Amino acid sequence: MSVRGLNFLQRWMDDNLPHHSSSDPNLARGLAERATTDARQAGIPPEEISEEVGSLFTTMLEALESRDREVG
């Protein structure tokens, strides 16, 4: 993954993920779609982000499931 893609994803998740945990696949799917759209608008191809993380949906779901532990 490019440093640019990694930095974008980390900032995006910090700014957009809720501060509570969730295992809601619809929420994760929506966040993955928004992150993809925002990356494109920032000039970052989604493939640049997903090279290492694989599925952005899975990445969002895992981040949501561990959110309380990170914040609390």
N, C-alpha and C positions, 0 to 999 in steps of 0.2 A: 504494500500500500504506500502510496506517496505520503510524504510528510504533510503536504497540503491537504490531502484527503483525510488523513488521520486527525489533523488539527481541526478541520471543519467538522467532522463527525463528533469529536469530543465537545467542542463548543456548542454545537447544535443540541446535543443531548443534555448538556448542563443547562441550557436555556429553555428547553422544550419538554423534557420529561417531568411528569408530576413528582412531587416529593414524597409520595407514598407508594408502597409496592402494589403490584397488580399482576394477575395472570390472565388478563383479558386479551384474547387474541385479536379482537376487533380494534382495541386501543393500540396494540402493537402494530397492526397492519396499517392503521391510519397514520401513526407516527412514522413508519417506514416510508409511506407514500409522501408525506410532507417533507421528510428529510431528502428524499430523492428529488422532489420538485425544487426545494430550496438549494440543493447542491447544483442542479442544472442552472438555476438563476444566478448562482455565484460563479458559473463557468467551470464547474467541476463535474466531469462525467461520472455518473453513478458507478461505473465499472472501476473507476479509480479508488472508490471507497470500498467496494465489495471484493477487490482482489484478495485481501487477506481475511476479512471478516465473514466472507461468504454471504449468506442471506441476511439482508438488512432487517427483514422481519424477525428472524431468530435473534439477531443482535439486540433489537428493541425489546423483544419478549424477555430475554435474559436480563437485560438492564432493568426492566420494570420489576421483575421478580426479586431483584436484590436491592431495590431502591432504599428501603427502610434502613438496611444495614449500613449503607453508604452515608446516609444523612444523619442517622441517629447516633 
